[in-house]
Amino acid sequence: MFQYKNRQLSRLLLLVGLSALFRFVNLGRESLWLDEAISYLTAQLPVAQIANNTVQSSHPPLYYLLLHFWLQIVPDSDTAVKLLSALFGILLIPAIYLLSQQMFNNQTISLTAAALTAVSPFHILYSHELRMYTLLMLLVVLATTTYLHARKEEKVGWWLLTGGLFLLAVYTHLFAFLALAGVGFHALLTYSQNKRTFWATAVMTAVILICFIPWLRLMLEEAQPALGSLRPLQQATALNPLKPLTAPVFLLFGMSSSFWYSGLILFLFFAYLIVFVMELRKLRRQQIPSGLWLTLLIIGYVLGLPLLVYVIRPFFLPERTLAAAAPFLIIWLAWGMTRPKSPLPYLTGLTLALMLVGTINYYMGPLVKPPYREATALVVENVQPGDIVLHTSDGSYLPALRYAPQLTQGVLAGDPDPRKPEAVYAALGGQVWNLADVETQANGRFWVVVALEHSIEWQQAQYETIAASHTLLDEQEIGGVQIFLFEQAKR
């Protein structure tokens, strides 16, 4: 028995080492993009401004607070600052192993779940991103693990730990509440078996809601809710009928620019889903493990509810915001290894192989994010005293504030679909300019940076207006980011 446990521990440590390798390699390869720049600039603010949501982020402040202190102890490089997300991503491997053990007490499932997480392109991509998603997944997995342990032990200390972890999770991302709802419904379904668990879960949830009231008030009291924390919910968008189908695939395989790979992983996912439903029909309700019920409930709440609302009333719903469901999709796939007389183990093995292919392609393929770091560096290398820099989009402007705060630069006013109020740009150290401001401040020359990832037609129209009345001296393009140097028209 001792040798068996040592062998399992060695395998887990091997997977942790593999996950660290995947997450550390090329950690700083990609530039920060808009959302990551917001994370960086927000974390540079005093703690009081982060806690007061000065930047009107749609996410609670825990990740920004952790990043604030992280930036004070690491060098100011993309690799060093992203290391925080990578560390959370590595810790997720043993965490998902422990959760699977609590759910099923099956080493095959637990090691398979850890292996899938270690090589998942989605997990690796967001371990390389300066955002809160790996922290969110880690906290939800740990909270669910302690919930299951609290059910067994029925001790106050374990319930306090579970409540504390879920509180940290909801202060990391709002959709952690959906995972908490899945846990609550699981406690309700098992009420007849364990009444004390249900009431402990209900009290824990009530305390978490009370502790969340201060942040909820901040969100609701913002002067311009359509531009602040509530913007994603208020931002209507065209319905993408494929989103309910592609969202879970994204949470496993990340993004793909290859048609054949996208088609293959979609086929694989739906093949597994169909066979899984057939396998469930073979089992009686009493034979379905409680851990599998909990897994499906959390997937249903975290993934199903937002997508249902999206179908009824389409709103801005990036798949990454559903990240809390990703570890449970992994566990769902790993459970298939326990069905030896069905195709599920083969489909799970094929999933592992295709994840590895996707990860290798991510490292060897083109950049995923716009090269704002390189574009900003080009401007810095060629700027002359008195030059100013105008960005037609905050997509390039906020990263430029991170990479070159010494430049005199601003973002163009008048965006028909603004993403932040002017006060937020000011809090982040930025400026909002009209074209008249540019002409007043320019001393002979000025730069225009155009990143066509937002309000494209409007940006193009603004550039044409500038080009029609000023002399173009030079133009460059780096990875789709256009950089123009103009000479100011003589008056």
Beta strands, then each sheet from edge to edge (+ up, - down):
strand 1: 388-391
strand 2: 409-412
strand 3: 432-433
strand 4: 445-451
strand 5: 471-478
strand 6: 481-487
sheet 1: 3+ 2+ 1+ 4+ 6- 5+
end
